[in-house]
Each structure stands twice: as C-alpha cells, then as structure tokens.
Amino acid sequence: MLTDTKIKQAKVTDKPYKIYDSEGLYIEVAPTGSKRWRWRYRWNGKEKLLSFGIYPEVPLKLARDRRAAAKELLVSGVDPSQARKEEKVESRAAENSFAAMAEEWYSLYSVPWSEHYKGLVRRRIDEYLIPRLGKRSLSEITPIEIMGILTSLEKRGVIETANGDLLADFPKGSGHGKSQERSLPGFARGAGSGTGEAPCRPDHERRCACCDACP
C-alpha cells in the first residue's frame, strides 16, 4: 500500500518505474520526475490502462476515489476508458453549444445595461431560445430553424419579440466565427412584420429617436 511519504520519497532514475498501491492502482515515476497515477484493469479479457492524473495535483486519496468510481463502472458493464472518451466528446459539444454562446454573449454585452434590461434579455433567452436550441451545436443551427422560431413566436402573439427585439440582441462577432453568424443575428433584424421596431443597439431598451439616425 502506498503512503504520501513513500510517494514523496520516490527517487528519480534514468528509466520510468512503478510503485504499486492496490487493486491495480499504481504511480509511475518518470525520469523527468513527474509521478502519474495509472490504473490497470481488464475489459473483455484484455488488459487496459486508465490515467488518473499527476501527483501531487491528484493526491493519494483522490486517486483511490477515482479508482473506486471506475470499478463501479466496470461492475455495471461499462468500460471506464470508453466512458471517459464519451465524456470528453460531450464536454466539447457543450462548449460549442448555443447555450454556451448565449451565456458568453450575455456576460460580455450586458455589463452596461440597466438591471431592468438585463432581466428582460435573460428571461427571453431562457424562455424562447434555450429550450429549443440550448444543447445544439452552433454549426447545426440553420436560418430555417431561426425563422421557425420567429414564426412560432408570432403565432403565440409575441409580436414585438418576433419583429426582431429578441434575436437582434445577439450581434455578430462574439468570437464564434461563421457558425455563430448563421445561428442568430442575420435573421433577426427586420424579421416578422418588417416594422423595424427593434432598437438599433442592445443597450437601448426600446426603439428611440436616435435609432433612425444610427447606421
């Protein structure tokens, strides 16, 4: 069984070597001095390895906890290595999701707004957009889908919002490139009845006199 003292006292050699704990868990000491946690297990008769991180960032107790969690996956019939790959894919997808973009945009552009307008935009995002688009990747969202949302809002009587006040709040250029441009802004301005009631800038709570003079 390993202890923190044994791990700290492990000497660096010109070749990597292993110091074993229990139940397949061990720490590998590299010639560079790094100490990496690894867990050896068997899946469908084949030996596999799973990394649990670097010591001391991952202390002994945490490494053992991760081993226990991985063993629970094995007992339930899930390959821990495959489960980790799927988690990474889901994590990357979440980072590129509409919900992530909306949150990033809101944090960036809402700073100068009044509390009233912040609450208004927040409610619109949560009520109209996140339920339909939240988990979707930006590259998957098409103009047809955006127009579908506008049409639906019009049918529900949310005329002012559908006329552009909601979706025009999402300007281009928040850092997501072409996929972000496809997702919202280009289809919002002038959408609906075409009355142009949307404010010219997000910090305007409603259309004002200066809007007619704004570029």
C-alpha positions in Angstrom: 0.0 0.0 0.0 1.2 3.4 -0.9 1.5 6.4 1.5 2.2 10.0 0.8 5.6 9.6 2.4 6.6 6.8 0.1 5.4 8.8 -3.0 7.3 11.9 -1.9 10.5 9.9 -1.2 10.4 8.1 -4.6 13.7 8.7 -6.3 14.1 9.7 -9.9 16.0 7.2 -12.1 17.1 7.2 -15.8 14.2 4.8 -16.5 10.5 5.0 -15.6 9.3 2.6 -12.9 6.1 1.8 -11.0 5.2 1.9 -7.3 2.0 -0.2 -6.7 -0.8 0.7 -4.3 -3.6 -1.9 -4.5 -6.3 -3.2 -6.8 -4.4 -2.3 -10.0 -3.6 1.3 -8.9 0.0 2.4 -9.1 2.1 5.5 -9.6 4.6 5.7 -12.5 7.8 7.8 -11.8 9.3 9.2 -14.9 12.9 10.2 -15.5 11.7 13.8 -15.6 10.4 13.5 -12.0 6.7 13.5 -12.8 4.6 11.0 -11.0 1.5 9.9 -12.9 -1.4 7.8 -11.5 -2.4 4.8 -13.6 -4.9 2.0 -13.0 -4.7 -1.4 -14.7 -7.9 -3.3 -15.3 -9.3 -5.9 -17.6 -12.1 -5.4 -20.1 -13.5 -8.3 -22.2 -10.4 -10.3 -21.3 -7.9 -7.6 -22.4 -5.7 -5.5 -20.1 -6.3 -1.8 -20.3 -4.8 1.3 -18.5 -6.5 4.4 -17.3 -4.7 7.6 -16.2 -5.9 9.4 -13.0 -3.7 12.5 -13.2 -0.4 13.8 -11.8 0.7 13.6 -8.2 0.6 15.9 -6.1 -2.2 17.7 -8.0 -4.1 14.4 -7.6 -3.3 13.2 -4.1 -3.4 9.6 -3.0 -7.0 9.7 -1.6 -8.4 11.2 -4.8 -6.6 8.7 -6.9 -8.2 5.9 -4.9 -11.6 7.6 -5.2 -11.2 7.7 -8.9 -10.3 4.0 -9.0 -13.4 3.2 -6.9 -15.6 5.1 -9.3 -14.0 3.4 -12.3 -14.6 0.0 -10.7 -18.3 0.8 -10.2 -18.5 1.4 -14.0 -16.9 -2.0 -14.6 -19.4 -3.7 -12.3 -22.3 -2.0 -14.2 -20.9 -3.3 -17.5 -19.3 -0.1 -18.7 -15.7 0.3 -19.9 -14.2 3.2 -17.9 -11.9 4.2 -20.8 -14.8 4.4 -23.3 -16.9 6.3 -20.7 -14.1 8.9 -20.4 -13.9 9.3 -24.2 -17.6 9.9 -24.4 -17.4 12.5 -21.5 -14.8 14.4 -23.5 -16.9 14.4 -26.6 -19.9 15.6 -24.7 -17.8 18.3 -23.0 -16.5 19.6 -26.3 -20.0 19.7 -27.6 -21.3 21.6 -24.6 -18.5 24.2 -25.1 -19.7 24.8 -28.7 -23.4 24.7 -27.8 -25.8 27.5 -28.4 -26.3 27.7 -24.6 -22.6 28.3 -24.1 -22.6 31.0 -26.7 -25.6 32.7 -25.3 -24.1 32.8 -21.8 -20.8 34.1 -23.2 -22.6 36.8 -25.2 -24.8 37.8 -22.2 -21.8 38.1 -19.9 -20.0 40.2 -22.4 -22.7 42.6 -23.6 -24.9 43.0 -20.6 -22.3 44.9 -18.5 -23.6 48.5 -19.4 -27.3 47.6 -19.4 -29.8 48.6 -16.8 -31.0 45.9 -14.3 -34.4 46.0 -16.0 -33.0 45.3 -19.4 -30.6 42.7 -18.2 -33.6 40.8 -16.6 -35.7 41.2 -19.8 -33.0 39.8 -22.1 -32.2 37.0 -19.6 -35.8 35.9 -19.5 -36.1 36.0 -23.2 -33.0 33.8 -23.6 -34.2 31.3 -21.0 -37.8 31.2 -22.2 -37.6 31.3 -26.0 -34.1 30.1 -27.0 -32.5 27.7 -24.5 -35.4 25.2 -24.5 -35.2 24.9 -28.3 -31.5 25.5 -29.1 -29.6 25.2 -25.9 -27.9 21.8 -26.4 -27.4 22.3 -30.2 -24.0 23.0 -31.8 -23.9 26.4 -33.4 -22.8 24.8 -36.7 -26.0 22.8 -36.8 -28.4 25.7 -36.4 -29.8 26.9 -39.8 -31.7 30.0 -41.0 -34.8 27.9 -41.5 -34.8 26.9 -37.8 -34.4 30.6 -36.7 -37.3 31.6 -39.0 -39.3 28.7 -37.5 -38.8 30.2 -34.0 -39.8 33.6 -35.2 -43.0 32.2 -36.8 -43.8 30.3 -33.7 -43.4 33.4 -31.6 -45.7 35.4 -33.9 -48.4 32.7 -33.7 -48.2 32.9 -29.9 -48.7 36.6 -30.1 -45.2 37.6 -29.1 -45.2 40.1 -32.0 -42.7 42.6 -30.7 -40.2 40.0 -29.9 -40.6 38.2 -33.2 -40.2 41.6 -35.0 -36.6 41.5 -34.0 -36.3 42.8 -30.5 -35.2 39.3 -29.2 -33.0 37.9 -31.8 -31.4 41.2 -32.8 -29.9 41.2 -29.3 -27.4 38.7 -30.5 -24.8 40.6 -32.5 -22.2 39.1 -34.8 -18.7 38.8 -33.8 -18.8 37.3 -30.3 -15.9 35.0 -31.2 -17.7 32.1 -32.8 -17.0 32.9 -36.5 -19.2 31.8 -39.3 -21.1 29.2 -37.3 -22.2 32.0 -34.9 -23.2 34.2 -37.7 -25.5 31.5 -39.0 -27.1 31.0 -35.7 -29.0 34.2 -34.8 -28.2 37.7 -35.8 -28.6 37.8 -39.6 -32.2 36.6 -39.4 -33.5 38.8 -36.6 -33.3 42.3 -37.9 -36.4 43.1 -39.9 -37.9 39.7 -39.2 -41.6 39.3 -38.6 -43.8 42.2 -39.9 -40.8 44.3 -41.0 -41.9 47.3 -39.0 -38.3 47.8 -37.7 -39.3 48.1 -34.1 -36.1 46.6 -32.7 -33.7 49.0 -31.1 -30.6 49.9 -33.1 -28.3 48.8 -30.2 -28.7 46.3 -27.4 -28.2 49.0 -24.7 -31.4 50.7 -26.0 -34.3 49.2 -24.1 -36.8 50.2 -26.8 -36.6 51.9 -30.2 -35.7 55.6 -29.6 -35.4 58.7 -31.7 -31.7 58.2 -32.3 -32.3 54.7 -33.8 -33.4 56.3 -37.0 -30.1 58.1 -37.3 -27.9 55.1 -36.3 -26.0 53.2 -39.0 
